[in-house]
Amino acid sequence: MNKRASQQTEGKKCPMCGQPGIKVIREDTIFGGVWVENVPFEYCQNCHERFCDLATAQQLEAIADNPAKFAKMIERPVAHVV
Ligand SMILES: [Zn+2]
């Protein structure tokens, strides 16, 4: 069994600063005007850049292209304090 196949972040270098130390995090983000929850990002602990891999980017694009298919509309009360 090759357990390392799914965890390739170990020793992976940051494309921005070239340092190792990439960590996978889950964050909410807004992409194409759609609020997307639990998106896996690779996060560089050195320069604090976030990246998403190709598969994730493609999923985000699919969601942004067709939000009615992937997203549910949530109505909630929003108030502003003036
Ligand atoms: Zn970096």
PDB file of the backbone (N, CA, C, O) and the ligand in Angstrom, with CONECT records:
HET     ZN  A 101       1
ATOM      1  N   MET A   1       0.840  -1.201   0.000  1.00  0.00           N
ATOM      2  CA  MET A   1       0.000   0.000   0.000  1.00  0.00           C
ATOM      3  C   MET A   1       0.872   1.246   0.000  1.00  0.00           C
ATOM      4  O   MET A   1       1.819   1.365   0.777  1.00  0.00           O
ATOM      5  N   ASN A   2       0.537   2.153  -0.872  1.00  0.00           N
ATOM      6  CA  ASN A   2       1.286   3.403  -0.904  1.00  0.00           C
ATOM      7  C   ASN A   2       0.444   4.507  -0.281  1.00  0.00           C
ATOM      8  O   ASN A   2      -0.357   5.158  -0.951  1.00  0.00           O
ATOM      9  N   LYS A   3       0.643   4.697   1.002  1.00  0.00           N
ATOM     10  CA  LYS A   3      -0.163   5.678   1.724  1.00  0.00           C
ATOM     11  C   LYS A   3       0.286   7.109   1.443  1.00  0.00           C
ATOM     12  O   LYS A   3      -0.456   8.059   1.690  1.00  0.00           O
ATOM     13  N   ARG A   4       1.486   7.254   0.933  1.00  0.00           N
ATOM     14  CA  ARG A   4       1.977   8.609   0.726  1.00  0.00           C
ATOM     15  C   ARG A   4       1.356   9.269  -0.506  1.00  0.00           C
ATOM     16  O   ARG A   4       1.451  10.484  -0.683  1.00  0.00           O
ATOM     17  N   ALA A   5       0.720   8.459  -1.352  1.00  0.00           N
ATOM     18  CA  ALA A   5       0.198   8.992  -2.603  1.00  0.00           C
ATOM     19  C   ALA A   5      -0.815  10.117  -2.380  1.00  0.00           C
ATOM     20  O   ALA A   5      -0.869  11.078  -3.149  1.00  0.00           O
ATOM     21  N   SER A   6      -1.619   9.986  -1.315  1.00  0.00           N
ATOM     22  CA  SER A   6      -2.645  10.997  -1.107  1.00  0.00           C
ATOM     23  C   SER A   6      -2.133  12.185  -0.290  1.00  0.00           C
ATOM     24  O   SER A   6      -2.807  13.211  -0.202  1.00  0.00           O
ATOM     25  N   GLN A   7      -0.964  12.055   0.298  1.00  0.00           N
ATOM     26  CA  GLN A   7      -0.429  13.151   1.107  1.00  0.00           C
ATOM     27  C   GLN A   7       0.895  13.613   0.519  1.00  0.00           C
ATOM     28  O   GLN A   7       1.968  13.268   1.014  1.00  0.00           O
ATOM     29  N   GLN A   8       0.801  14.394  -0.539  1.00  0.00           N
ATOM     30  CA  GLN A   8       2.028  14.802  -1.221  1.00  0.00           C
ATOM     31  C   GLN A   8       2.534  16.159  -0.769  1.00  0.00           C
ATOM     32  O   GLN A   8       3.419  16.734  -1.401  1.00  0.00           O
ATOM     33  N   THR A   9       1.987  16.670   0.308  1.00  0.00           N
ATOM     34  CA  THR A   9       2.400  18.006   0.725  1.00  0.00           C
ATOM     35  C   THR A   9       3.738  17.979   1.449  1.00  0.00           C
ATOM     36  O   THR A   9       4.429  18.994   1.531  1.00  0.00           O
ATOM     37  N   GLU A  10       4.097  16.815   1.971  1.00  0.00           N
ATOM     38  CA  GLU A  10       5.348  16.694   2.710  1.00  0.00           C
ATOM     39  C   GLU A  10       6.537  16.999   1.790  1.00  0.00           C
ATOM     40  O   GLU A  10       6.737  16.330   0.776  1.00  0.00           O
ATOM     41  N   GLY A  11       7.294  17.986   2.147  1.00  0.00           N
ATOM     42  CA  GLY A  11       8.462  18.333   1.349  1.00  0.00           C
ATOM     43  C   GLY A  11       8.135  19.124   0.106  1.00  0.00           C
ATOM     44  O   GLY A  11       9.028  19.463  -0.671  1.00  0.00           O
ATOM     45  N   LYS A  12       6.869  19.422  -0.091  1.00  0.00           N
ATOM     46  CA  LYS A  12       6.472  20.199  -1.258  1.00  0.00           C
ATOM     47  C   LYS A  12       6.895  21.657  -1.073  1.00  0.00           C
ATOM     48  O   LYS A  12       6.782  22.217   0.017  1.00  0.00           O
ATOM     49  N   LYS A  13       7.375  22.246  -2.139  1.00  0.00           N
ATOM     50  CA  LYS A  13       7.860  23.615  -2.018  1.00  0.00           C
ATOM     51  C   LYS A  13       6.836  24.623  -2.511  1.00  0.00           C
ATOM     52  O   LYS A  13       6.053  24.361  -3.424  1.00  0.00           O
ATOM     53  N   CYS A  14       6.872  25.760  -1.886  1.00  0.00           N
ATOM     54  CA  CYS A  14       5.969  26.848  -2.243  1.00  0.00           C
ATOM     55  C   CYS A  14       6.374  27.439  -3.592  1.00  0.00           C
ATOM     56  O   CYS A  14       7.540  27.775  -3.797  1.00  0.00           O
ATOM     57  N   PRO A  15       5.411  27.567  -4.517  1.00  0.00           N
ATOM     58  CA  PRO A  15       5.755  28.160  -5.818  1.00  0.00           C
ATOM     59  C   PRO A  15       6.075  29.651  -5.727  1.00  0.00           C
ATOM     60  O   PRO A  15       6.668  30.211  -6.648  1.00  0.00           O
ATOM     61  N   MET A  16       5.698  30.284  -4.650  1.00  0.00           N
ATOM     62  CA  MET A  16       5.970  31.711  -4.495  1.00  0.00           C
ATOM     63  C   MET A  16       7.363  31.963  -3.925  1.00  0.00           C
ATOM     64  O   MET A  16       8.152  32.703  -4.514  1.00  0.00           O
ATOM     65  N   CYS A  17       7.667  31.349  -2.781  1.00  0.00           N
ATOM     66  CA  CYS A  17       8.925  31.660  -2.105  1.00  0.00           C
ATOM     67  C   CYS A  17       9.933  30.519  -2.209  1.00  0.00           C
ATOM     68  O   CYS A  17      11.092  30.688  -1.832  1.00  0.00           O
ATOM     69  N   GLY A  18       9.503  29.348  -2.719  1.00  0.00           N
ATOM     70  CA  GLY A  18      10.426  28.246  -2.915  1.00  0.00           C
ATOM     71  C   GLY A  18      10.800  27.494  -1.653  1.00  0.00           C
ATOM     72  O   GLY A  18      11.659  26.614  -1.689  1.00  0.00           O
ATOM     73  N   GLN A  19      10.174  27.823  -0.546  1.00  0.00           N
ATOM     74  CA  GLN A  19      10.483  27.159   0.714  1.00  0.00           C
ATOM     75  C   GLN A  19       9.548  25.969   0.933  1.00  0.00           C
ATOM     76  O   GLN A  19       8.387  26.009   0.523  1.00  0.00           O
ATOM     77  N   PRO A  20      10.046  24.912   1.575  1.00  0.00           N
ATOM     78  CA  PRO A  20       9.123  23.827   1.956  1.00  0.00           C
ATOM     79  C   PRO A  20       8.266  24.272   3.139  1.00  0.00           C
ATOM     80  O   PRO A  20       8.566  25.279   3.782  1.00  0.00           O
ATOM     81  N   GLY A  21       7.221  23.538   3.420  1.00  0.00           N
ATOM     82  CA  GLY A  21       6.372  23.899   4.554  1.00  0.00           C
ATOM     83  C   GLY A  21       4.961  24.180   4.126  1.00  0.00           C
ATOM     84  O   GLY A  21       4.264  24.991   4.737  1.00  0.00           O
ATOM     85  N   ILE A  22       4.528  23.500   3.056  1.00  0.00           N
ATOM     86  CA  ILE A  22       3.163  23.655   2.576  1.00  0.00           C
ATOM     87  C   ILE A  22       2.234  22.785   3.424  1.00  0.00           C
ATOM     88  O   ILE A  22       2.526  21.622   3.703  1.00  0.00           O
ATOM     89  N   LYS A  23       1.149  23.358   3.811  1.00  0.00           N
ATOM     90  CA  LYS A  23       0.199  22.686   4.679  1.00  0.00           C
ATOM     91  C   LYS A  23      -1.180  22.793   4.031  1.00  0.00           C
ATOM     92  O   LYS A  23      -1.508  23.822   3.442  1.00  0.00           O
ATOM     93  N   VAL A  24      -1.997  21.727   4.137  1.00  0.00           N
ATOM     94  CA  VAL A  24      -3.336  21.786   3.560  1.00  0.00           C
ATOM     95  C   VAL A  24      -4.310  22.285   4.620  1.00  0.00           C
ATOM     96  O   VAL A  24      -4.381  21.748   5.725  1.00  0.00           O
ATOM     97  N   ILE A  25      -5.044  23.305   4.264  1.00  0.00           N
ATOM     98  CA  ILE A  25      -6.036  23.853   5.177  1.00  0.00           C
ATOM     99  C   ILE A  25      -7.384  23.866   4.466  1.00  0.00           C
ATOM    100  O   ILE A  25      -7.446  23.744   3.243  1.00  0.00           O
ATOM    101  N   ARG A  26      -8.444  24.012   5.222  1.00  0.00           N
ATOM    102  CA  ARG A  26      -9.790  24.140   4.650  1.00  0.00           C
ATOM    103  C   ARG A  26     -10.308  25.513   5.016  1.00  0.00           C
ATOM    104  O   ARG A  26     -10.323  25.903   6.184  1.00  0.00           O
ATOM    105  N   GLU A  27     -10.731  26.236   3.997  1.00  0.00           N
ATOM    106  CA  GLU A  27     -11.237  27.576   4.267  1.00  0.00           C
ATOM    107  C   GLU A  27     -12.434  27.876   3.404  1.00  0.00           C
ATOM    108  O   GLU A  27     -12.633  27.268   2.352  1.00  0.00           O
ATOM    109  N   ASP A  28     -13.228  28.822   3.862  1.00  0.00           N
ATOM    110  CA  ASP A  28     -14.328  29.319   3.038  1.00  0.00           C
ATOM    111  C   ASP A  28     -13.775  30.419   2.144  1.00  0.00           C
ATOM    112  O   ASP A  28     -12.882  31.166   2.543  1.00  0.00           O
ATOM    113  N   THR A  29     -14.308  30.511   0.942  1.00  0.00           N
ATOM    114  CA  THR A  29     -13.833  31.544   0.046  1.00  0.00           C
ATOM    115  C   THR A  29     -14.974  32.010  -0.847  1.00  0.00           C
ATOM    116  O   THR A  29     -16.011  31.354  -0.947  1.00  0.00           O
ATOM    117  N   ILE A  30     -14.768  33.134  -1.483  1.00  0.00           N
ATOM    118  CA  ILE A  30     -15.745  33.596  -2.477  1.00  0.00           C
ATOM    119  C   ILE A  30     -15.096  33.453  -3.838  1.00  0.00           C
ATOM    120  O   ILE A  30     -14.024  34.007  -4.082  1.00  0.00           O
ATOM    121  N   PHE A  31     -15.741  32.712  -4.727  1.00  0.00           N
ATOM    122  CA  PHE A  31     -15.196  32.520  -6.066  1.00  0.00           C
ATOM    123  C   PHE A  31     -16.298  32.792  -7.067  1.00  0.00           C
ATOM    124  O   PHE A  31     -17.356  32.164  -7.026  1.00  0.00           O
ATOM    125  N   GLY A  32     -16.049  33.728  -7.967  1.00  0.00           N
ATOM    126  CA  GLY A  32     -17.050  34.069  -8.988  1.00  0.00           C
ATOM    127  C   GLY A  32     -18.363  34.519  -8.384  1.00  0.00           C
ATOM    128  O   GLY A  32     -19.428  34.303  -8.962  1.00  0.00           O
ATOM    129  N   GLY A  33     -18.286  35.144  -7.221  1.00  0.00           N
ATOM    130  CA  GLY A  33     -19.490  35.653  -6.579  1.00  0.00           C
ATOM    131  C   GLY A  33     -20.240  34.602  -5.775  1.00  0.00           C
ATOM    132  O   GLY A  33     -21.301  34.889  -5.221  1.00  0.00           O
ATOM    133  N   VAL A  34     -19.698  33.380  -5.705  1.00  0.00           N
ATOM    134  CA  VAL A  34     -20.365  32.313  -4.949  1.00  0.00           C
ATOM    135  C   VAL A  34     -19.552  32.040  -3.682  1.00  0.00           C
ATOM    136  O   VAL A  34     -18.333  31.879  -3.732  1.00  0.00           O
ATOM    137  N   TRP A  35     -20.225  31.993  -2.588  1.00  0.00           N
ATOM    138  CA  TRP A  35     -19.596  31.650  -1.314  1.00  0.00           C
ATOM    139  C   TRP A  35     -19.400  30.140  -1.284  1.00  0.00           C
ATOM    140  O   TRP A  35     -20.379  29.394  -1.314  1.00  0.00           O
ATOM    141  N   VAL A  36     -18.161  29.677  -1.226  1.00  0.00           N
ATOM    142  CA  VAL A  36     -17.859  28.248  -1.264  1.00  0.00           C
ATOM    143  C   VAL A  36     -17.204  27.866   0.057  1.00  0.00           C
ATOM    144  O   VAL A  36     -16.212  28.465   0.473  1.00  0.00           O
ATOM    145  N   GLU A  37     -17.778  26.859   0.706  1.00  0.00           N
ATOM    146  CA  GLU A  37     -17.270  26.474   2.011  1.00  0.00           C
ATOM    147  C   GLU A  37     -16.358  25.265   1.917  1.00  0.00           C
ATOM    148  O   GLU A  37     -16.484  24.428   1.023  1.00  0.00           O
ATOM    149  N   ASN A  38     -15.437  25.200   2.865  1.00  0.00           N
ATOM    150  CA  ASN A  38     -14.605  24.005   3.048  1.00  0.00           C
ATOM    151  C   ASN A  38     -13.700  23.718   1.851  1.00  0.00           C
ATOM    152  O   ASN A  38     -13.527  22.563   1.460  1.00  0.00           O
ATOM    153  N   VAL A  39     -13.134  24.756   1.280  1.00  0.00           N
ATOM    154  CA  VAL A  39     -12.273  24.592   0.111  1.00  0.00           C
ATOM    155  C   VAL A  39     -10.860  24.214   0.575  1.00  0.00           C
ATOM    156  O   VAL A  39     -10.281  24.888   1.427  1.00  0.00           O
ATOM    157  N   PRO A  40     -10.308  23.127   0.003  1.00  0.00           N
ATOM    158  CA  PRO A  40      -8.945  22.779   0.395  1.00  0.00           C
ATOM    159  C   PRO A  40      -7.923  23.707  -0.253  1.00  0.00           C
ATOM    160  O   PRO A  40      -7.888  23.842  -1.476  1.00  0.00           O
ATOM    161  N   PHE A  41      -7.112  24.332   0.551  1.00  0.00           N
ATOM    162  CA  PHE A  41      -6.032  25.178   0.059  1.00  0.00           C
ATOM    163  C   PHE A  41      -4.709  24.636   0.552  1.00  0.00           C
ATOM    164  O   PHE A  41      -4.617  24.040   1.625  1.00  0.00           O
ATOM    165  N   GLU A  42      -3.692  24.856  -0.251  1.00  0.00           N
ATOM    166  CA  GLU A  42      -2.342  24.609   0.231  1.00  0.00           C
ATOM    167  C   GLU A  42      -1.828  25.947   0.726  1.00  0.00           C
ATOM    168  O   GLU A  42      -1.855  26.949   0.011  1.00  0.00           O
ATOM    169  N   TYR A  43      -1.363  25.941   1.953  1.00  0.00           N
ATOM    170  CA  TYR A  43      -0.980  27.184   2.603  1.00  0.00           C
ATOM    171  C   TYR A  43       0.506  27.160   2.926  1.00  0.00           C
ATOM    172  O   TYR A  43       1.009  26.207   3.520  1.00  0.00           O
ATOM    173  N   CYS A  44       1.202  28.216   2.529  1.00  0.00           N
ATOM    174  CA  CYS A  44       2.633  28.292   2.801  1.00  0.00           C
ATOM    175  C   CYS A  44       2.847  28.961   4.148  1.00  0.00           C
ATOM    176  O   CYS A  44       2.389  30.078   4.388  1.00  0.00           O
ATOM    177  N   GLN A  45       3.551  28.254   5.018  1.00  0.00           N
ATOM    178  CA  GLN A  45       3.772  28.788   6.359  1.00  0.00           C
ATOM    179  C   GLN A  45       4.886  29.834   6.369  1.00  0.00           C
ATOM    180  O   GLN A  45       5.093  30.521   7.369  1.00  0.00           O
ATOM    181  N   ASN A  46       5.590  29.946   5.261  1.00  0.00           N
ATOM    182  CA  ASN A  46       6.666  30.938   5.193  1.00  0.00           C
ATOM    183  C   ASN A  46       6.153  32.292   4.711  1.00  0.00           C
ATOM    184  O   ASN A  46       6.338  33.307   5.382  1.00  0.00           O
ATOM    185  N   CYS A  47       5.502  32.299   3.535  1.00  0.00           N
ATOM    186  CA  CYS A  47       5.085  33.594   2.987  1.00  0.00           C
ATOM    187  C   CYS A  47       3.586  33.809   3.133  1.00  0.00           C
ATOM    188  O   CYS A  47       3.063  34.841   2.712  1.00  0.00           O
ATOM    189  N   HIS A  48       2.880  32.830   3.734  1.00  0.00           N
ATOM    190  CA  HIS A  48       1.448  32.956   4.012  1.00  0.00           C
ATOM    191  C   HIS A  48       0.609  33.102   2.745  1.00  0.00           C
ATOM    192  O   HIS A  48      -0.457  33.717   2.768  1.00  0.00           O
ATOM    193  N   GLU A  49       1.092  32.538   1.646  1.00  0.00           N
ATOM    194  CA  GLU A  49       0.282  32.503   0.426  1.00  0.00           C
ATOM    195  C   GLU A  49      -0.624  31.278   0.475  1.00  0.00           C
ATOM    196  O   GLU A  49      -0.293  30.262   1.086  1.00  0.00           O
ATOM    197  N   ARG A  50      -1.771  31.398  -0.180  1.00  0.00           N
ATOM    198  CA  ARG A  50      -2.689  30.268  -0.309  1.00  0.00           C
ATOM    199  C   ARG A  50      -2.764  29.873  -1.765  1.00  0.00           C
ATOM    200  O   ARG A  50      -2.779  30.732  -2.647  1.00  0.00           O
ATOM    201  N   PHE A  51      -2.812  28.586  -2.023  1.00  0.00           N
ATOM    202  CA  PHE A  51      -2.975  28.099  -3.390  1.00  0.00           C
ATOM    203  C   PHE A  51      -4.024  27.026  -3.383  1.00  0.00           C
ATOM    204  O   PHE A  51      -4.260  26.394  -2.353  1.00  0.00           O
ATOM    205  N   CYS A  52      -4.672  26.801  -4.531  1.00  0.00           N
ATOM    206  CA  CYS A  52      -5.468  25.591  -4.624  1.00  0.00           C
ATOM    207  C   CYS A  52      -4.953  24.791  -5.807  1.00  0.00           C
ATOM    208  O   CYS A  52      -4.445  25.347  -6.781  1.00  0.00           O
ATOM    209  N   ASP A  53      -5.094  23.478  -5.706  1.00  0.00           N
ATOM    210  CA  ASP A  53      -4.567  22.630  -6.772  1.00  0.00           C
ATOM    211  C   ASP A  53      -5.510  22.678  -7.973  1.00  0.00           C
ATOM    212  O   ASP A  53      -6.599  23.248  -7.909  1.00  0.00           O
ATOM    213  N   LEU A  54      -5.069  22.071  -9.056  1.00  0.00           N
ATOM    214  CA  LEU A  54      -5.811  22.154 -10.317  1.00  0.00           C
ATOM    215  C   LEU A  54      -7.226  21.600 -10.174  1.00  0.00           C
ATOM    216  O   LEU A  54      -8.183  22.198 -10.665  1.00  0.00           O
ATOM    217  N   ALA A  55      -7.356  20.458  -9.500  1.00  0.00           N
ATOM    218  CA  ALA A  55      -8.675  19.829  -9.353  1.00  0.00           C
ATOM    219  C   ALA A  55      -9.614  20.755  -8.591  1.00  0.00           C
ATOM    220  O   ALA A  55     -10.787  20.890  -8.940  1.00  0.00           O
ATOM    221  N   THR A  56      -9.090  21.387  -7.552  1.00  0.00           N
ATOM    222  CA  THR A  56      -9.916  22.305  -6.763  1.00  0.00           C
ATOM    223  C   THR A  56     -10.283  23.526  -7.590  1.00  0.00           C
ATOM    224  O   THR A  56     -11.424  23.986  -7.547  1.00  0.00           O
ATOM    225  N   ALA A  57      -9.318  24.058  -8.347  1.00  0.00           N
ATOM    226  CA  ALA A  57      -9.581  25.229  -9.195  1.00  0.00           C
ATOM    227  C   ALA A  57     -10.662  24.909 -10.225  1.00  0.00           C
ATOM    228  O   ALA A  57     -11.530  25.736 -10.505  1.00  0.00           O
ATOM    229  N   GLN A  58     -10.600  23.700 -10.785  1.00  0.00           N
ATOM    230  CA  GLN A  58     -11.604  23.306 -11.775  1.00  0.00           C
ATOM    231  C   GLN A  58     -12.984  23.198 -11.138  1.00  0.00           C
ATOM    232  O   GLN A  58     -13.992  23.576 -11.733  1.00  0.00           O
ATOM    233  N   GLN A  59     -13.007  22.672  -9.907  1.00  0.00           N
ATOM    234  CA  GLN A  59     -14.287  22.586  -9.201  1.00  0.00           C
ATOM    235  C   GLN A  59     -14.848  23.966  -8.923  1.00  0.00           C
ATOM    236  O   GLN A  59     -16.045  24.199  -9.088  1.00  0.00           O
ATOM    237  N   LEU A  60     -13.986  24.885  -8.501  1.00  0.00           N
ATOM    238  CA  LEU A  60     -14.437  26.249  -8.220  1.00  0.00           C
ATOM    239  C   LEU A  60     -14.980  26.896  -9.486  1.00  0.00           C
ATOM    240  O   LEU A  60     -15.988  27.601  -9.445  1.00  0.00           O
ATOM    241  N   GLU A  61     -14.309  26.656 -10.614  1.00  0.00           N
ATOM    242  CA  GLU A  61     -14.780  27.226 -11.871  1.00  0.00           C
ATOM    243  C   GLU A  61     -16.124  26.644 -12.277  1.00  0.00           C
ATOM    244  O   GLU A  61     -16.995  27.353 -12.781  1.00  0.00           O
ATOM    245  N   ALA A  62     -16.286  25.325 -12.050  1.00  0.00           N
ATOM    246  CA  ALA A  62     -17.569  24.683 -12.369  1.00  0.00           C
ATOM    247  C   ALA A  62     -18.682  25.279 -11.512  1.00  0.00           C
ATOM    248  O   ALA A  62     -19.792  25.506 -11.993  1.00  0.00           O
ATOM    249  N   ILE A  63     -18.378  25.528 -10.249  1.00  0.00           N
ATOM    250  CA  ILE A  63     -19.370  26.120  -9.348  1.00  0.00           C
ATOM    251  C   ILE A  63     -19.724  27.533  -9.801  1.00  0.00           C
ATOM    252  O   ILE A  63     -20.897  27.907  -9.838  1.00  0.00           O
ATOM    253  N   ALA A  64     -18.692  28.319 -10.146  1.00  0.00           N
ATOM    254  CA  ALA A  64     -18.933  29.706 -10.566  1.00  0.00           C
ATOM    255  C   ALA A  64     -19.702  29.756 -11.885  1.00  0.00           C
ATOM    256  O   ALA A  64     -20.511  30.657 -12.101  1.00  0.00           O
ATOM    257  N   ASP A  65     -19.448  28.788 -12.762  1.00  0.00           N
ATOM    258  CA  ASP A  65     -20.143  28.737 -14.049  1.00  0.00           C
ATOM    259  C   ASP A  65     -21.608  28.390 -13.898  1.00  0.00           C
ATOM    260  O   ASP A  65     -22.453  28.870 -14.654  1.00  0.00           O
ATOM    261  N   ASN A  66     -21.901  27.562 -12.926  1.00  0.00           N
ATOM    262  CA  ASN A  66     -23.266  27.068 -12.786  1.00  0.00           C
ATOM    263  C   ASN A  66     -23.661  27.007 -11.312  1.00  0.00           C
ATOM    264  O   ASN A  66     -23.866  25.927 -10.759  1.00  0.00           O
ATOM    265  N   PRO A  67     -23.765  28.171 -10.687  1.00  0.00           N
ATOM    266  CA  PRO A  67     -24.037  28.171  -9.240  1.00  0.00           C
ATOM    267  C   PRO A  67     -25.372  27.525  -8.891  1.00  0.00           C
ATOM    268  O   PRO A  67     -25.540  26.989  -7.795  1.00  0.00           O
ATOM    269  N   ALA A  68     -26.342  27.575  -9.841  1.00  0.00           N
ATOM    270  CA  ALA A  68     -27.655  26.999  -9.538  1.00  0.00           C
ATOM    271  C   ALA A  68     -27.562  25.495  -9.325  1.00  0.00           C
ATOM    272  O   ALA A  68     -28.361  24.916  -8.590  1.00  0.00           O
ATOM    273  N   LYS A  69     -26.578  24.863  -9.973  1.00  0.00           N
ATOM    274  CA  LYS A  69     -26.423  23.420  -9.855  1.00  0.00           C
ATOM    275  C   LYS A  69     -25.743  23.037  -8.535  1.00  0.00           C
ATOM    276  O   LYS A  69     -26.091  22.039  -7.903  1.00  0.00           O
ATOM    277  N   PHE A  70     -24.769  23.854  -8.141  1.00  0.00           N
ATOM    278  CA  PHE A  70     -23.940  23.472  -6.993  1.00  0.00           C
ATOM    279  C   PHE A  70     -24.302  24.184  -5.700  1.00  0.00           C
ATOM    280  O   PHE A  70     -24.084  23.667  -4.604  1.00  0.00           O
ATOM    281  N   ALA A  71     -24.861  25.384  -5.846  1.00  0.00           N
ATOM    282  CA  ALA A  71     -25.063  26.185  -4.648  1.00  0.00           C
ATOM    283  C   ALA A  71     -26.519  26.186  -4.236  1.00  0.00           C
ATOM    284  O   ALA A  71     -27.413  26.078  -5.075  1.00  0.00           O
ATOM    285  N   LYS A  72     -26.747  26.306  -2.960  1.00  0.00           N
ATOM    286  CA  LYS A  72     -28.112  26.531  -2.505  1.00  0.00           C
ATOM    287  C   LYS A  72     -28.185  27.946  -1.957  1.00  0.00           C
ATOM    288  O   LYS A  72     -27.250  28.453  -1.337  1.00  0.00           O
ATOM    289  N   MET A  73     -29.316  28.554  -2.205  1.00  0.00           N
ATOM    290  CA  MET A  73     -29.493  29.919  -1.748  1.00  0.00           C
ATOM    291  C   MET A  73     -29.902  29.893  -0.281  1.00  0.00           C
ATOM    292  O   MET A  73     -30.854  29.217   0.109  1.00  0.00           O
ATOM    293  N   ILE A  74     -29.174  30.629   0.499  1.00  0.00           N
ATOM    294  CA  ILE A  74     -29.502  30.724   1.917  1.00  0.00           C
ATOM    295  C   ILE A  74     -29.937  32.156   2.193  1.00  0.00           C
ATOM    296  O   ILE A  74     -29.199  33.112   1.955  1.00  0.00           O
ATOM    297  N   GLU A  75     -31.136  32.272   2.694  1.00  0.00           N
ATOM    298  CA  GLU A  75     -31.584  33.607   3.070  1.00  0.00           C
ATOM    299  C   GLU A  75     -31.424  33.746   4.556  1.00  0.00           C
ATOM    300  O   GLU A  75     -31.843  32.885   5.329  1.00  0.00           O
ATOM    301  N   ARG A  76     -30.826  34.819   4.940  1.00  0.00           N
ATOM    302  CA  ARG A  76     -30.657  35.035   6.365  1.00  0.00           C
ATOM    303  C   ARG A  76     -30.728  36.520   6.656  1.00  0.00           C
ATOM    304  O   ARG A  76     -30.380  37.351   5.817  1.00  0.00           O
ATOM    305  N   PRO A  77     -31.179  36.838   7.843  1.00  0.00           N
ATOM    306  CA  PRO A  77     -31.253  38.258   8.185  1.00  0.00           C
ATOM    307  C   PRO A  77     -29.853  38.861   8.337  1.00  0.00           C
ATOM    308  O   PRO A  77     -28.987  38.310   9.018  1.00  0.00           O
ATOM    309  N   VAL A  78     -29.667  39.981   7.697  1.00  0.00           N
ATOM    310  CA  VAL A  78     -28.387  40.674   7.799  1.00  0.00           C
ATOM    311  C   VAL A  78     -28.680  42.105   8.234  1.00  0.00           C
ATOM    312  O   VAL A  78     -29.488  42.790   7.606  1.00  0.00           O
ATOM    313  N   ALA A  79     -28.052  42.548   9.267  1.00  0.00           N
ATOM    314  CA  ALA A  79     -28.278  43.890   9.760  1.00  0.00           C
ATOM    315  C   ALA A  79     -26.967  44.662   9.817  1.00  0.00           C
ATOM    316  O   ALA A  79     -25.894  44.083   9.985  1.00  0.00           O
ATOM    317  N   HIS A  80     -27.072  45.951   9.677  1.00  0.00           N
ATOM    318  CA  HIS A  80     -25.892  46.807   9.832  1.00  0.00           C
ATOM    319  C   HIS A  80     -26.089  47.719  11.026  1.00  0.00           C
ATOM    320  O   HIS A  80     -27.174  48.258  11.244  1.00  0.00           O
ATOM    321  N   VAL A  81     -25.058  47.878  11.770  1.00  0.00           N
ATOM    322  CA  VAL A  81     -25.112  48.840  12.859  1.00  0.00           C
ATOM    323  C   VAL A  81     -24.598  50.173  12.340  1.00  0.00           C
ATOM    324  O   VAL A  81     -23.487  50.264  11.820  1.00  0.00           O
ATOM    325  N   VAL A  82     -25.405  51.189  12.485  1.00  0.00           N
ATOM    326  CA  VAL A  82     -24.995  52.505  11.968  1.00  0.00           C
ATOM    327  C   VAL A  82     -24.529  53.420  13.092  1.00  0.00           C
ATOM    328  O   VAL A  82     -24.149  54.563  12.841  1.00  0.00           O
TER     329      VAL A  82
HETATM  330 ZN    ZN A 101       5.815  30.556   0.310  1.00  0.00          ZN2+
END
